């Protein structure tokens, strides 16, 4: 199980510094999210300052862009980093696409499938020099003259990960991507009963097995070495769960556990801006189902129990600025447990 570091940086410098710190701490990968900054810019800076760590956009908002701009940016980063870049894409939700980015919203799963296929077609044109001829319902790419063609990338093409929660988007991930970024708002039961079967259906469409497809697992972790640290971490995670739980798109996860009405409650509170009250509505059984809670050693053991047989990598993240040092004890315990299992 590979271990990744992440968080929500507010500046490019902060994000790049965190990637450097993650590499020094021994993490396998570092992801940068598209919240208050452009993840491609942040990872370009990080690529110049690191040598080993894998660099992941987790996520870049696909529908705020088009396949050509993404294909070029990803190709540039893969070249700059010496083959260490992973293109992590997500759809976002409709209000952000239409109101924040002023972009159209259409059939997200079908559109994402076409988006990834278009990116791959563009990369293929770079690699082979053959005529670009992608004809889709949502995207048309039919022009690539030598002046705009960077040629083949000596490191090959980046891996593509898709973020997904719903079954249709998860099937698309299985069909056209190399891996999937499980949303933090995913439980062990949902992963095993909904996500994995949907991925298998998608892989079957592509004529491929699930073996070799990379899954990045859920990452809500509430931990601390003291009672005060643990209490603060639990409070932070409750807020995260409440925030995501208020989103209608994530309701299926709650419904699987019989908590669908909680989504109605959280959504109503969110519309009134009662964010603190939302966190108070997350009972302990919901907290402990979505999050791993305990001391660093207990948290590491529970992460491995829940996910070691089904995920290939786990992200240790914070709800705020990325801080690899925060997870030092959990990281060490996970590494120790992994070495023991391997031995």
SVG drawing of the C-alpha trace seen along z (x, -y; Angstrom):
<svg xmlns="http://www.w3.org/2000/svg" viewBox="-35 -32 51 45">
<polyline fill="none" stroke="black" stroke-width="0.4" points="0.0,0.0 1.5,-3.3 1.1,-6.3 0.3,-9.8 0.3,-13.2 -2.2,-15.9 -4.3,-18.7 -5.8,-22.0 -3.1,-24.6 -4.0,-28.2 -1.0,-29.3 1.3,-27.7 4.3,-28.1 2.5,-26.4 1.5,-23.5 5.0,-23.1 6.6,-23.3 4.3,-20.5 5.3,-18.3 9.0,-18.8 8.3,-18.0 6.4,-14.9 9.3,-13.6 11.7,-14.2 9.4,-12.3 9.4,-9.3 5.9,-9.5 5.3,-7.8 3.1,-10.5 1.7,-13.9 -1.5,-15.3 -2.6,-18.9 -6.3,-19.8 -7.9,-22.5 -9.4,-24.7 -7.7,-28.1 -5.0,-27.5 -4.2,-25.8 -2.8,-22.3 -0.8,-22.2 1.1,-25.3 1.8,-24.1 3.0,-20.7 5.2,-22.3 7.0,-24.2 7.1,-21.0 8.5,-19.0 11.5,-21.4 12.2,-20.9 11.8,-17.1 13.3,-14.0 11.4,-10.9 7.9,-11.5 4.9,-11.0 2.9,-14.1 -0.9,-13.9 -3.6,-16.4 -6.4,-15.3 -8.3,-16.6 -8.1,-19.0 -11.6,-20.0 -12.0,-18.5 -15.1,-20.3 -13.6,-23.7 -11.2,-22.9 -11.1,-21.0 -9.2,-17.9 -6.5,-19.7 -5.5,-22.1 -5.4,-19.2 -3.5,-16.9 -0.8,-19.6 -0.5,-20.5 -0.2,-16.9 2.3,-16.1 4.4,-19.1 4.3,-18.1 5.2,-14.4 8.2,-15.6 9.3,-18.2 9.0,-15.7 10.8,-12.9 7.7,-10.7 6.4,-11.2 3.1,-12.9 -0.4,-11.4 -3.4,-13.2 -6.2,-13.0 -9.5,-14.4 -12.9,-15.0 -16.2,-16.3 -17.0,-18.6 -20.8,-19.3 -23.1,-21.2 -23.3,-24.5 -19.5,-24.9 -19.2,-24.1 -22.1,-26.4 -21.8,-29.2 -18.2,-29.3 -16.5,-28.3 -19.4,-29.4 -19.1,-26.2 -21.8,-23.9 -23.1,-20.9 -24.1,-17.8 -24.3,-14.1 -21.3,-14.0 -20.4,-10.3 -20.7,-10.1 -18.9,-13.4 -16.0,-12.4 -15.6,-9.1 -15.3,-11.1 -13.0,-13.6 -10.5,-11.0 -10.7,-9.2 -10.1,-12.6 -7.0,-13.3 -5.6,-9.8 -6.3,-10.5 -4.3,-13.7 -1.5,-12.0 -1.5,-9.3 -1.2,-12.0 1.8,-13.5 3.4,-10.0 2.8,-8.7 2.5,-11.8 -0.7,-10.4 -3.6,-12.6 -5.7,-13.7 -9.2,-12.7 -11.3,-12.5 -15.1,-12.8 -17.3,-12.7 -20.7,-14.1 -19.1,-16.6 -15.6,-17.1 -14.2,-17.4 -10.4,-17.4 -9.3,-17.2 -6.4,-19.6 -2.8,-19.1 -0.2,-20.8 3.6,-20.2 4.0,-23.7 1.7,-22.8 2.8,-19.1 5.4,-18.6 6.2,-15.1 6.5,-11.9 7.2,-12.1 10.3,-10.1 8.6,-9.0 5.4,-7.8 2.0,-9.1 0.9,-9.9 -1.4,-7.6 -5.0,-8.9 -7.0,-8.6 -10.7,-9.6 -12.5,-10.7 -15.9,-9.1 -18.6,-8.3 -21.7,-7.4 -21.9,-4.0 -22.0,-5.4 -18.9,-7.6 -17.1,-4.7 -17.9,-2.4 -16.4,-5.1 -13.2,-5.1 -12.9,-1.4 -13.4,-1.6 -11.1,-4.4 -8.8,-5.3 -5.7,-3.7 -6.9,-4.2 -9.6,-5.8 -9.5,-8.3 -12.1,-7.3 -13.8,-10.4 -13.2,-10.8 -16.9,-10.5 -16.7,-6.8 -17.2,-4.1 -15.6,-0.6 -19.0,0.9 -19.7,-1.4 -16.3,-0.7 -16.8,3.1 -20.4,3.3 -20.8,0.5 -17.5,-0.9 -15.6,2.4 -18.5,4.0 -18.9,0.9 -15.2,0.8 -15.3,4.4 -18.2,3.7 -16.2,0.9 -13.1,3.0 -15.2,5.7 -16.4,3.1 -12.8,2.5 -12.0,6.2 -9.6,5.8 -9.4,7.3 -9.5,5.3 -5.9,6.5 -3.5,3.7 -6.0,1.0 -5.0,-1.3 -7.4,-2.4 -6.6,-5.3 -8.7,-4.7 -10.8,-6.9 -8.8,-9.1 -10.9,-10.6 -8.6,-10.1 -9.1,-11.5 -6.1,-10.9 -3.8,-12.4 -1.2,-11.5 -3.1,-13.2 -6.7,-13.5 -6.8,-17.1 -5.2,-16.4 -7.7,-13.6 -10.7,-15.7 -9.6,-18.5 -9.1,-16.1 -12.5,-14.5 -14.1,-18.0 -12.4,-18.8 -13.5,-15.5 -17.1,-15.9 -17.2,-19.2 -15.8,-17.5 -18.3,-14.7 -21.2,-17.2 -20.0,-19.4 -19.9,-16.5 -23.0,-14.9 -25.0,-18.0 -24.3,-17.5 -27.1,-15.7 -24.6,-13.9 -23.2,-12.0 -26.5,-10.9 -26.2,-7.3 -23.4,-6.6 -25.6,-7.7 -28.6,-5.8 -26.6,-2.5 -26.3,-2.8 -29.9,-3.9 -28.9,-7.5 -30.6,-9.2 -32.6,-11.5 -29.4,-12.9 -28.6,-14.3 -31.9,-16.2 -31.1,-17.7 -27.6,-18.7 -28.6,-20.2 -31.2,-22.4 -28.7,-23.6 -26.2,-24.3 -28.6,-26.5 -29.0,-28.6 -25.3,-28.7 -25.4,-26.9 -22.1,-25.2 -21.3,-24.6 -24.8,-23.1 -24.2,-20.7 -21.1,-19.2 -23.2,-18.7 -25.6,-16.5 -22.9,-13.9 -23.4,-11.2 -20.6,-8.9 -21.8,-5.9 -21.6,-8.0 -18.3,-9.5 -16.8,-6.0 -18.2,-4.6 -16.7,-7.3 -13.5,-8.0 -10.7,-6.0 -10.6,-7.3 -7.9,-6.6 -4.3,-6.9 -1.7,-6.9 -1.1,-3.2 -4.8,-2.4 -5.5,-4.5 -2.8,-2.7 -4.1,0.7 -7.7,-0.2 -6.7,-1.7 -5.0,1.6 -7.9,3.7 -10.4,1.7 -8.6,1.3 -5.3,3.2 -6.9,5.9 -8.8,3.5 -6.8,0.3 -3.3,-0.3 -2.7,-3.6 -4.0,-5.8 -3.9,-9.5 -3.2,-11.0 -4.7,-14.5 -5.9,-17.4 -9.0,-19.5 -6.8,-22.5 -3.2,-23.2 -1.2,-20.1 1.0,-19.1 3.0,-15.8 4.5,-16.1 1.1,-15.8 0.9,-12.2 4.4,-11.2 3.3,-8.6 0.5,-7.2 2.9,-7.0 5.5,-5.2 2.9,-2.7 1.6,-2.0 5.0,-1.4 5.9,0.8 2.7,2.8 3.3,3.1 6.9,4.3 5.7,6.9 3.0,8.1 5.5,8.3 7.9,10.2"/>
</svg>
